[in-house]
Amino acid sequence: MTSTSKIWCVGSGRFVWTTSIIFIALIGWTQACHGQESSDESQKLSPRELMIAHAKTNRDLAEIELRQALDLKEAVPKLTVERLRSNLAVADEQLKQASLASTGGPEQVRLRHAEERIRVAKLEFDVGGRLRASGAISDLELERRKLNHELAKLNLMMMKNPENFVTLMENMQRRLDRFGEEILSLDQRISKLESN
């Protein structure tokens, strides 16, 4: 290799390295500009308009997910479709309350969510009764579904009367307990799917 070709190799290596850095910098600059445009759009909206846009997008997403499940027909279990219907009902309530801009809006959404939990828990219990009769689930699983339905009804009664909550901490603890129940239920479902 001659000294001229060595210089060319070193020079071309620097050229590639420098070009790469410039290219990466341009990509970063482009993304930063794009990100600035997105945040500028959200800053143009008032807090109420942003809340309405969020609720509308959430509602549209819930509707699309339900429509996808309905298009698949028998491939999606009935309980999953009912959960998606519940999600859409809650999203409808969120959009309605966001559009009204009422001070009691979040409470109405929580009540609607609690009502939907009762409906889905009742459906799960009813399906559980049929599954137990065919031997597909245990007595303990049927009892769990029954208690989940009873708990959903009691939660709604408690939510309708805020005097039942002495402190905000009790309310937060109740919500954490509910999330824990949901996580445990999801974990059990995943375990069953993995074992199949």
C-alpha positions as CSV (number, residue, x, y, z in Angstrom):
1,M,0.0,0.0,0.0
2,T,1.5,3.4,-1.0
3,S,1.5,6.4,1.2
4,T,-1.1,8.1,-0.9
5,S,-3.5,5.2,-0.5
6,K,-2.9,5.2,3.3
7,I,-3.8,8.9,3.4
8,W,-6.9,8.2,1.4
9,C,-8.0,5.4,3.8
10,V,-7.4,7.6,6.9
11,G,-9.1,10.5,5.2
12,S,-12.1,8.5,4.1
13,G,-12.5,7.0,7.5
14,R,-12.6,10.5,9.0
15,F,-15.0,11.5,6.3
16,V,-17.4,8.6,7.1
17,W,-17.1,9.3,10.8
18,T,-17.8,13.1,10.4
19,T,-20.6,12.4,8.0
20,S,-22.2,10.0,10.5
21,I,-22.0,12.5,13.3
22,I,-23.6,15.2,11.0
23,F,-26.3,12.7,10.0
24,I,-27.1,11.8,13.6
25,A,-27.2,15.5,14.5
26,L,-29.6,16.2,11.7
27,I,-31.9,13.4,12.8
28,G,-31.8,14.7,16.4
29,W,-32.5,18.2,15.2
30,T,-35.4,17.0,13.0
31,Q,-36.9,15.1,15.9
32,A,-36.5,18.0,18.3
33,C,-38.3,20.3,15.8
34,H,-41.1,17.7,15.3
35,G,-41.4,17.3,19.1
36,Q,-41.6,21.0,19.5
37,E,-44.4,21.2,17.0
38,S,-46.3,18.5,18.9
39,S,-45.9,20.2,22.2
40,D,-46.8,23.6,20.7
41,E,-50.1,22.0,19.5
42,S,-50.9,20.8,23.0
43,Q,-50.0,24.1,24.5
44,K,-52.5,25.9,22.1
45,L,-55.3,23.9,23.7
46,S,-56.9,25.0,26.9
47,P,-56.9,22.5,29.8
48,R,-60.6,21.8,29.1
49,E,-60.0,21.3,25.3
50,L,-57.1,19.0,26.1
51,M,-59.3,17.0,28.5
52,I,-62.0,16.7,25.8
53,A,-59.5,15.7,23.1
54,H,-58.1,13.1,25.4
55,A,-61.6,11.7,26.3
56,K,-62.6,11.7,22.6
57,T,-59.5,9.8,21.6
58,N,-59.9,7.3,24.4
59,R,-63.5,6.8,23.4
60,D,-62.6,6.3,19.7
61,L,-59.9,3.8,20.7
62,A,-62.4,1.9,22.9
63,E,-64.8,1.8,19.9
64,I,-62.2,0.5,17.5
65,E,-61.1,-2.2,19.9
66,L,-64.7,-3.3,20.3
67,R,-65.3,-3.3,16.6
68,Q,-62.2,-5.3,16.0
69,A,-63.3,-7.9,18.5
70,L,-66.8,-8.0,16.9
71,D,-65.3,-8.5,13.4
72,L,-63.4,-11.6,14.7
73,K,-66.7,-13.0,15.9
74,E,-66.1,-16.4,17.5
75,A,-62.3,-16.0,17.8
76,V,-62.9,-13.6,20.8
77,P,-64.4,-14.9,24.0
78,K,-67.8,-13.4,25.0
79,L,-66.4,-12.1,28.3
80,T,-63.6,-10.2,26.4
81,V,-66.3,-8.6,24.2
82,E,-68.3,-7.6,27.3
83,R,-65.2,-6.1,28.9
84,L,-64.6,-4.1,25.7
85,R,-68.2,-3.0,25.8
86,S,-67.7,-1.9,29.4
87,N,-64.6,0.1,28.4
88,L,-66.6,1.8,25.7
89,A,-69.4,2.7,28.1
90,V,-66.9,4.2,30.6
91,A,-65.2,6.1,27.8
92,D,-68.6,7.4,26.6
93,E,-69.2,8.6,30.2
94,Q,-65.7,10.2,30.3
95,L,-66.3,12.1,27.1
96,K,-69.8,13.2,28.2
97,Q,-68.4,14.5,31.5
98,A,-65.4,16.2,29.9
99,S,-67.8,17.9,27.4
100,L,-70.0,19.1,30.2
101,A,-67.0,20.3,32.3
102,S,-69.0,19.7,35.5
103,T,-67.3,19.5,38.8
104,G,-68.8,16.1,39.6
105,G,-67.7,14.6,36.3
106,P,-64.9,12.4,37.6
107,E,-67.3,11.0,40.3
108,Q,-69.9,10.2,37.6
109,V,-67.2,8.3,35.6
110,R,-66.2,6.3,38.7
111,L,-69.8,5.4,39.3
112,R,-70.2,4.3,35.7
113,H,-67.1,2.3,36.0
114,A,-68.4,0.6,39.2
115,E,-71.7,-0.2,37.5
116,E,-69.8,-1.8,34.5
117,R,-67.7,-3.8,37.0
118,I,-70.9,-5.2,38.5
119,R,-72.3,-6.1,35.0
120,V,-69.0,-7.9,33.9
121,A,-68.6,-9.6,37.3
122,K,-72.2,-10.9,37.1
123,L,-71.5,-12.2,33.6
124,E,-68.3,-13.9,34.8
125,F,-70.2,-15.5,37.6
126,D,-73.0,-16.7,35.3
127,V,-70.4,-18.1,32.8
128,G,-68.6,-19.6,35.8
129,G,-71.8,-21.5,36.8
130,R,-72.0,-23.1,33.4
131,L,-68.3,-23.9,33.4
132,R,-68.6,-25.5,36.8
133,A,-71.5,-27.6,35.7
134,S,-69.3,-29.0,32.9
135,G,-66.4,-29.4,35.3
136,A,-64.2,-26.9,33.5
137,I,-63.5,-24.8,36.7
138,S,-63.3,-25.7,40.4
139,D,-65.7,-24.8,43.2
140,L,-63.1,-22.4,44.5
141,E,-63.0,-20.5,41.1
142,L,-66.8,-20.3,41.1
143,E,-66.7,-19.0,44.7
144,R,-64.1,-16.4,43.7
145,R,-66.3,-15.2,40.9
146,K,-69.3,-15.0,43.2
147,L,-67.3,-13.0,45.8
148,N,-66.0,-10.7,43.1
149,H,-69.6,-10.0,42.0
150,E,-70.6,-9.3,45.6
151,L,-67.6,-7.1,46.1
152,A,-68.4,-5.1,43.0
153,K,-71.9,-4.4,44.3
154,L,-70.6,-3.4,47.7
155,N,-68.0,-1.0,46.1
156,L,-70.8,0.7,44.1
157,M,-72.9,1.2,47.3
158,M,-69.8,2.6,49.1
159,M,-69.1,5.0,46.2
160,K,-72.6,6.3,46.1
161,N,-72.3,7.4,49.7
162,P,-69.0,9.3,50.2
163,E,-69.6,9.4,54.0
164,N,-68.5,5.7,54.0
165,F,-64.9,7.0,53.5
166,V,-63.6,8.6,56.6
167,T,-60.4,9.7,55.0
168,L,-58.8,10.1,51.6
169,M,-56.3,7.4,52.7
170,E,-59.1,4.8,53.0
171,N,-60.3,5.7,49.5
172,M,-56.8,5.3,48.2
173,Q,-56.4,2.0,50.0
174,R,-59.7,0.7,48.5
175,R,-58.4,1.6,45.0
176,L,-55.1,-0.1,45.6
177,D,-56.9,-3.2,46.8
178,R,-59.0,-3.2,43.6
179,F,-55.9,-2.9,41.5
180,G,-54.3,-5.7,43.4
181,E,-57.3,-7.8,42.7
182,E,-57.1,-7.0,39.0
183,I,-53.4,-7.8,38.9
184,L,-54.0,-11.2,40.6
185,S,-56.8,-12.0,38.3
186,L,-54.7,-11.2,35.2
187,D,-51.8,-13.2,36.7
188,Q,-54.1,-16.2,37.1
189,R,-55.4,-15.9,33.6
190,I,-51.9,-15.7,32.2
191,S,-50.8,-18.7,34.1
192,K,-53.7,-20.7,32.7
193,L,-52.9,-19.6,29.2
194,E,-49.2,-20.5,29.6
195,S,-50.1,-24.0,30.9
196,N,-52.2,-24.7,27.8
